[in-house]
Amino acid sequence: MKNVRIAWELPTTRESGKPLDVANIQHVEVFLSADLGANFVSLNTVAPPTLDLLVPDVDIGDWIFRLVVVDTNNRTSVAVDTPVNVPDETNPGSVVNVLVTFE
């Protein structure tokens, strides 16, 4: 298991290309998927000015973080998916099937 910190930058424009003031951003919702994007679970909503989230004890394997920006009128951005691999850094397993013979 690893603690994973995910960080981001807030958008400065809307989809139209017009400016977006940070005061008009309610929060960023952070989701996590353990099955390569088939199902997501909401981890937390993070309001500005905070631009990161610590996710403790993430198991070894492949995960996808999904972030969605929500404005003060509850309009949502297109989701951004970011894959991450938590490497297996545990010790190697023990030898097996040890055979002792006499010569």
Secondary structure, 3 states (H helix, E strand, C coil): CEEEEEECCCCCECCCCCECCHHHEEEEEEEEECCCCCCCEEEEEECCCCCEEEEEEECCEEEEEEEEEEECCCCECCCEEEEEEECCCCCCCCCCCCCCCCC
